Amino acid sequence: MKDFLTLPALELAGMLAAGELTSLELTQACLDRIHAVDRRVGAFLFVDDDGALAAARRVDAERAAGRPLHRLAGVPVAIKDNMVSRGQPTTCASKILEGWRPPYDATVVTRLREAGLPIVGKTNMDEFAMGSSTEHSAFKPTHNPWSLDRIPGGSSGGSAAAVGAFMVPLALGSDTGGSIRQPAAVTGTVGAKPTYGAVSRYGLVAMASSLDQIGPFARTVRDAAALQELIGGHDPLDSTSLDSPVPPLEDIAAQSARRELPLEGLRIGVVGELSGEGYQEGVLAAFDAAVERMRELGAQIVEVSCPSLDYALAAYYLIMPAEVSSNLARFDGMRYGIRVEPKEGPVTAETVMAATRGAGFGDEVKRRIILGTHVLSSGYYDAYYGSAQKVRTLVQRDFDAAFGEVDAIVSPTSPVTAFPLGSKLDDPLAMYLLDVTTIPANLAGIPGISLPCGLAGDGLPVGLQVLAPAHADDVMYRIAGAVEAGLGEPLASSCPAATWEERA
Ligand code: GLN
């Protein structure tokens, strides 16, 4: 591996700007790394050598011609396979979309291309983003670069593992109930879910539209801030896109890391409902140490209570499948991907649809479609879906009240470190329970980031989650930047993948 692959994206960008490295060299190094180690990790579903190298050559030529470039121009990026990219396969890790090549780019992809970031490929995920381990991919599991027999988190496990194993400095994921923050936590990387609407969802294959949000993966808070700044901002193609300017997130993260924006005077809340029973001891120990560090750095630590968070998980697992059942109705065997005819009997729209969906969707997707259809059915709608929406309002009110007292809230990102592959596959409820820490932010639409805060006793990374009020992504990056600097060298650089022997 080329030494520079362990550097943060912004340092690489600095080297590109200074002429110490070309985007072609950097992009080739990333591709070489992918071809040397991804057979072990399984982070990618598709690698676009030609497209990435062509983009790198273009940006090198523009730089040579003296054109003004985006500060991340030339830095390679990977994209979760549920964001459409013109001409490249986009499968959502589902058999039902095998062979489909979208005719257009998602807005985030357009922004990356316009800024000159070579897209090296599409990353593995749980099918249609449903899961917390990437084991629900129809194609292959992804392995955690810290320990190859462990899960990389999910559903954006491919993006997290690609960044964690130094295959690429930046990646995009999507977060409906934690799918950016939890994989970031268990792979020792940084991942952020922006405020709902802060990043366009146009071209993101929808899972649960009122919860979905695209966000960055990186190895430092500043890099994540820079990538969110690039992809964020209003998009007329997404009706839920916020029409407000993007704050200078990277600058804020950098200033707080240099202590120009100190933690002094900030009130940081610790929520009783987000720790305790069910949390791994080593996770709580690393979390407590991080809170202590924030106190030393001058933050005022305040205990806050959000009683309705106890019901957030249940509400999510009603609202999310309801939206899933509606969103996935479009996969009908006519419009996209595969088409399967029934083995016997008449070939009608209904029978083709049933045969296609039966063959194309995996078990977890089917489970959620059935659940969602049930909770929306007449007779059950009020009891399940209606009640869940009320709980959602209570969760939002609890956060509103809490943010009246504190500037931000912190918690462990995940109650446990990366668990062994296969260990929770036959117990869906056990897997769902692990989302307890991340789901509230999606229900409330508030921003959340996970950054590494040390290792648990098992030697695996622990994530610290920072939640801020809606539209206060700048506060979230300010606190995350200060904590990261206060904790010392970012953990991602000590991932054992740095010393792997490379074999093609
Ligand atoms: N793990 C959660 C789920 O299975 C979250 C998924 C996501 O954020 N896409 O629904």
Residues whose N, C-alpha, C, O or C-beta is under 5 A from the ligand:
A	BS01	LIG	A129 M130 G131 S132 G154 S155 S174 D175 T176 G177 G178 S179 D435
